[in-house]
Amino acid sequence: MCKHETNVLIADKPEAFAHALINVLNSTTMANLLAQNARQTILDHYSWESKMEPFIKTLKQ
């Protein structure tokens, strides 16, 4: 679901996170792609609609 530099920035150490963040700040293309992918991840996996869909399907059965 979450993938480094695809829809989130992940690092084990502060220096690694700082480096990843600097890369995003220096690349408008990467920043836009990261933002679009992060938003889609939220809509697909964490939105009200995505969480209610299985529940509604169960109720209709």
C-alpha positions in Angstrom: 0.0 0.0 0.0 2.6 2.5 1.0 5.7 2.7 -1.1 8.7 5.0 -0.6 8.9 7.8 -3.1 5.7 6.6 -4.7 3.0 7.7 -2.3 4.9 8.5 0.9 8.4 9.2 2.1 9.8 6.6 4.5 13.2 6.6 6.2 14.8 4.8 9.1 17.0 7.7 10.1 16.5 11.5 10.2 19.3 12.1 7.7 17.7 9.7 5.2 14.3 11.4 5.6 15.9 14.8 5.1 17.6 13.6 1.9 14.3 12.2 0.5 12.5 15.4 1.4 15.2 17.5 -0.3 14.8 15.4 -3.4 11.1 16.1 -3.5 11.6 19.8 -2.8 14.0 19.9 -5.7 11.7 18.2 -8.2 8.3 19.6 -9.0 7.6 16.5 -11.1 8.4 14.2 -8.2 6.4 16.4 -5.7 3.3 16.4 -8.0 3.5 12.6 -8.5 4.0 11.9 -4.8 1.0 14.2 -4.0 -1.3 12.6 -6.6 -0.3 9.1 -5.6 -0.7 9.9 -1.9 -4.2 11.3 -2.5 -5.2 8.3 -4.5 -4.0 5.9 -1.7 -6.1 7.8 0.8 -9.2 7.7 -1.4 -8.7 4.0 -2.2 -7.8 2.7 1.3 -8.8 5.2 4.0 -11.9 7.1 2.7 -15.3 6.7 4.2 -16.6 5.3 1.0 -13.8 2.7 0.7 -14.4 1.6 4.3 -18.2 1.4 4.0 -18.3 -0.5 0.7 -17.7 -4.0 2.2 -20.2 -3.2 5.0 -22.9 -2.2 2.6 -22.3 -5.3 0.4 -22.7 -7.4 3.5 -26.0 -5.7 4.4 -27.3 -6.3 0.9 -26.7 -10.0 1.0 
